[in-house]
């Protein structure tokens, strides 16, 4: 397996070859190395993989370096990843993917164009997930790692670590969490709704980038808030009340009950960035009305806000 690209920034195509250390040719067969049954076969060795890099110079390829990737039981593939969107020029990463006993593993060898390289290792397990995308809009791919574990006094918490490409390598940049911050977000939303502070709710609980479109579609702050909460049938009367039709003091909101958040409601960030919950709103001298509402974690959870109510 090989990848061809300009690794040292001289405008010429270079090559990276995936090498496997095996006792014989059969042991180095990539078809055999990719079989998942190797994970469950007794006596199946995990061979050592390396990336062998050649730079082009004077019309010929010249050996540059060997990057040891470690011993891996199952090979999944080798690919080139453009770190700057739409550009095959450095920085680029050669990504070797493997399947281990704990989950999928990726070994990145990153060429910044200076002739040197850096490394990044990622793993995907039931408690660790990685997302690769441009988080802050600077044109460079970022890496977000979601790590779930038990936190004393809280239960299950998910920590997000942001790695940015800086000075030729991916470096840890910032950290935030999901469960604790989502609890705080819903507590603030509850207070603003209980106060009938519709403008304040929109400012604190809706992504700023979405507000202009919502204003153009619905007009008033009250109508926008109504669009975020979809009425469910009243279990006592069988009648579904109109959303937020109690703006007068005599029909004011008395309480807002969101579900208790016990763990990360976005378990796989590569598949789902939102969840829908049932909300109970007490109004009108104790009458309960039930709604569904959807909350999204924003593409950049390190921005001015991490979560937003959405209409879809």
Secondary structure, 3 states (H helix, E strand, C coil): CEEEECCCCCCCCEEEEEEEECCCCHHHCHHHHCCHHHHHCCCCCCCEEEEEEEEEECCEEEEEEEEEEEECCEEEEEEEEECECCCCCCCEEEEEEEECCCCEEEEEEEECCCCCEEEEEEEECCCEEEEEECCCCCCECEEEEEEEEEECCCEEEEEEEEEEEECCEEEEEEEEECHHHHHHHHHHHHHHHHCCCHHHHHHHHCCHHHHHHHHHHHCCHHHHHHHHCEECCCCCCCCCCCCCCCCCHHHCEEEEECCCCCCCCCCCCCCCCEEEEEEEEEECCCEEEEEEEEEEECCCCCCCCCEEEECC
